[in-house]
Amino acid sequence: MTIEVSSAGDITVVRINRSDARNAVNPEMADALFSAFTAFDRDPGQKVAVLTGIPGAFCAGFDLKRAAGGLDETWFAEHDLDGDFDGRDDRPRKGPMGPTRLALSKPVIAAISGPAVAGGMELALWCDLRVMEESAYMGVYCRRWGVPLIDGGTVRLPRIVGHGRAMDLILTGRKVDAAEALAIGLANRVCADGTAVEAALDLAREIAKFPQACMRADRSSAIAQWSLDPADALVREWQSAETFRSEGSSGAARFASGKGRAGDFGEI
């Protein structure tokens, strides 16, 4: 199986396992990734997902051997979702890399070892956070072959690193190592080689221990504000006050009882 799904408690781990092709994704794998992440989002027992590859390779992008025959629209058409899933009913719902057009309600962390290039970089950009090993790297390597970014790269990259830096990476297709990725905000954490998955799981556990409704409301508001003017974004943010009734008042009571003083995130 080239897409492996497992769980570590309330954390879902999705692994791309196609070593003979540096984890390049073909249409069947894209479909499996799409299904894995929709299942994760629908599962009330799962809080955070980690997307990774085999040691030494996150993902080399879309399978160009399959793409050589031309774009087949049927690769991306069929799914069982409607607008109720994430408030959208756009077409296509699948991207060539699978889940890259989905707006999940829960966070996903990329654990990157080796290359995350071309469509593999777009998969990493789709994730909320990126943990890179010291020898890992990204890059718009598809620039060499006349293959455009159609899995969110031209949308998400400028929003993550800024327009000027995004233009540098998009136009040149150059390699971006982990140190530079961290410096420009493309990576959120850098860790030793061989430790990306465990570092991502540690981060996932940290996120999973918080009150989830509040965290997801803030995450959703931060994502939605990109398409709103400031006044409308503030109106939408105020809707998150509803979560105070379900979580915030009890959290305030725990603080009043002595928990979490002086910024302690341990015993909360």
MOKAQUI-V909001 format. One line per field, one symbol per residue. ss: DSSP state (a for helix, b for strand, c for the rest). psi: psi as a letter, one per 30 degrees, with the letter a starting at -180 (. if undefined). burial: 1 if it has 16 or more other ideal C-beta (glycine too) atoms within 10 Angstrom, else 0. A space follows every 10 residues. Layout:
ss: ???
psi: ???
burial: ???
This chain:
ss: ccbbbbbbcc bbbbbbccaa acccbcaaaa aaaaaaaaaa aacccccbbb bbbbccbbbc cbcaaaaccc ccaaaccccc cccccccccc ccccbccbcc cccccccbbb bbcbbbbcaa aaaaaaccbb bbbcccbbbc aaaaaccccc ccaaaaaaaa acaaaaaaaa aacccbbaaa aaacccccbb bccccaaaaa aaaaaaaacc caaaaaaaaa aaaaaaacca aaaaaaaaaa aaaaaaaaaa aaaaaacccc aaaccccc
psi: kfjkklkibg kkkkkkiiff ghgkkleeee eeeeeeeeee efjffkekkk kaalkfjdkg akjfeeffgl kjfffgeklg laffegglhl klfklefcgf gkjlflkkkk jkkbkilbfe eeeeeflelk kkleglllki ffefggjljg hfefeeeefe fleeeeeeee efglkjleee eeeggekfkk llkggeeeee eeeeeeeffl keeeeeeeee eeeffeglle eeeeeeefff fefeefeeee eeeeeffflg lhgkgdi.
burial: 0110100001 1111110100 1111111011 1111111101 1000011111 1111011111 1110011000 0000110010 0000110000 0011111111 1101011111 1111111111 1111111111 1110011111 1110001011 1110011101 1000110011 0000011101 1101011111 1000011011 1011001100 0111111011 1001000000 0010001001 0010001100 1000000000 00000000
